[in-house]
Amino acid sequence: MPQKPAATFTCVINLDEHDDKEIKRAVLPRTAERYERSVEIFDQFLELHPAARSPPDIKTYKGFLEFYARNTKGRIEERPTTETVENFRRDFETALTRLRGFCVPKNMSNTLKEYIISDLKTKLSLPDVEMSRDGLSPNDLTILLTQLWCRDFKEYRGQFPDRSRVQLTASILLYCFSSARTGEVHESTARRSLARQKDGGDDNDANLRASAMAACYKHFILTIELVDGIPMLVLTYAREFVKGYWRKKKWEPPVHAFYEVYKEEVPLFFNLIFFMLPLFSADRAFRHYKSYTEILDEVDSIKVSDLESQSNHVISRIHFRKDLLDTPVFRPFSELDCETSTGRARGADAFGKEFAALGYRGGYELNVTARACRRWALMETDKKYSQTARMKYASHTEARTFGRSYAHPVCEVDGPATYLNIASRHEHIQNRRSMGIHRNPNLWQSLPAKAEFEFQEREDVIALDTECALLSSQLAKADSQEMAHKIHLQRRRVQSQKDKLYLEELKRQREVQQGTQTGSVYEQTLFHYRRRAMPERDLLAQILPTRSTIRSSAGLDAMKALETICSQYDPVTYRSGLRPVNGKCMCGESVDNVDNFAEFCFECDMWFNNRDDWRQHCEDHLSKPTELLRCDPIIFRNCPVKPGYCPFCLGNTSLGPTRQMEQYLDMSKWYSHVQSHLSHQDLSGEFHCRHPACTQGYGSLTELACHLEDVHCYKPPRGKKRSLEP
């Protein structure tokens, strides 16, 4: 474009409309509110301390920081951390400059910075807890995904409960493979607030739907490409809501591409596209395809020889429906059905809690976080790529950010090998940089029997139970829906208080748990039995840990199972041997045989119509007593997946195999039967476990009852109060 001559600039402006006032760098209203709050606290301090000076001198400044620390409640411990006080100091100094026109001298600022980490910390016993620098290694990821798909006892909520399991897996992989921050994939309340403030704070809900602040369909591009001579699917993810996104140009946030076929064989649950395709397909998100199977068929039909003359290796793009582009891929449990979704995204806080809970179920003693995924990804990127590539991958604007916030303190250098000039080792360094050191495979998932009884007998817990019972009584008598809702919310708050106390006690017990102590048998073995009534989950538990590909026979079967659990849910399930046919029970042979005998083995899913065969089958089970260690009956989705056994009868050989192996499906009858054995008279003063897989003796009936509950899952039916003295 040609430049206009200077002589043509003749338009005159009014210079009186301008002034010499310095313009500060623009900040978001939320940040400005933080600055204003700091000076308001200072004004309160001045009012309560007449001798204090404004602007502050060093004496006043020290007193003000102590005032702030004493009046601020910490989130980790009672007092705030030194880092919290230091952050407040920086906000306060910025506020004095912007709002009061006073620039704190550098020597004063340095003095107060040192004061916080020395004298103030000592005087108030401020904790100096810092964020862990450990990362989530591939080994940690394997443990978590194995827990989630092959051992997990948690049942999710919603119309399609196990879609939440698929979403959780896909989002974890997305964090690991893209180094995204938590608030990028899931909706961050802070960033939602920033967006509203950026738009002037008006009620612009139409433009600020939840989907606009999380990973939506518009952020993904699915293509069929020729990669290294192989036709495959490629999924591209554009990170929009990176840190400081509102200041960035559209080309600045990183874009990540994930391919279908890895160069090396890895467990199937490491493939992001493997989990994203069923999510897309269950949402009916493809514009021109009914299901992912049509897309895979198209990929399989491509002949590489037909593409040799093409210079463009992007074969085709699979478009998403236009009406879904602003819909979040990862949604809360109440909006799993895409057709009825209101556009809400799963919150970052909700994901963080769920991710940490998965870590605890997997045995990790510390919170597992998305930041740990990001940290490991950046540490590995730093080894293999340039600084520019690492900064782009991390969406960093300063090179020093990595060393200051992400580099692990464990040194990369193998000291002995370097000094002695011998071959070095590296795996021990990787191990120490991971979260493996914080894992106890037998970590308690619930309180041991004795500790739980003591917890239930605490005065504060009894008071909460009493209040909850009173509210339940009032709820039954509520004469209006409004009153019932109010009482229901109040009862939930009381229950939440009790749950919080329970988790605090569980955390305390975990801290003193010895590594050799048995874990929570009840939770650790639950999925082993429930999977019998969930054919899709059973199949996935077998296939996902194996080294396979998406388009292998096993991979296709697993993907079909994923799509099923993402779009279907049956509240009533059946064992294969109990599945009804034409509305009647099917047992292989007619029940009306000579001796009118039929018995079903819930352990083996087999019917028996002959008494001798059943007797021999019982003897076979009794020869492997460790497989009968768990004795409680389990009913899952209205289906009996495991019968109850009596641990005393199992070890009583005088009863004969069929009576030893008597199966109980009614929890109350089973509990009452086992309880009938727990008396001083019946035990003849010998308090050892009669289960054939146990040999340990105990000094009292109470200790034996605790053992039965912890190891053999002898728990009272719902609503029955636990007691250590039967």
Secondary structure, DSSP 8 states (H G I E B T S, - for coil): -----GGG------GGG-----------HHHHHHHHHHHHHHHHHHHH-TT--SS--HHHHHHHHHHHHHT---SSSSS--HHHHHHHHHHHHHHHHHHS-----HHHHHHHHHHIIIIIHHHHT------------HHHHHHHHHIIIII------SSSTTHHHHHHHHHHHHHHHH---HHHHTB-HHHHHHHHHHTTT---GGG--GGGGS-BGGGEEEEEEEETTEEEEEEEEE--S-TTGGGS-TTSS-EEEEESS-SS--BGGG-HHHHHHHHHHHTT-BSS-SSHHHHHHHHHH--GGGGTT-S--EEEEE-B-GGGTTSBSS--GGG-SGGG--S---BHHHHHHHHHHHHHHTTBSS---HHHHHHHHHHHHHHHS-HHHHHHHHT-SSTHHHHHHTS-SS-SS-HHHHHHT-----HHHHHHHSSGGGB-TT--SS--HHHHHHHHTSHHHHHHHHHHHHHHHHHHT--SHHHHHHHHHHHHHHHHHHHHHHHHHHHHHHHH--TTS---HHHHTHHHHHGGG-HHHHHHHHHTTSB--TTSHHHHHHHHHHHHHHH---SS---GGG--BTTB---SS-S-STT---EEETTTTEEE--HHHHHHHHHHHHT-GGGG---S-EEETTEEEE-B--HHHHT-GGG-HHHHT--B--HHHHHHHHHHH-SHHHHTT--B--STT---B-SSHHHHHHHHHHHH-----TTS---S--
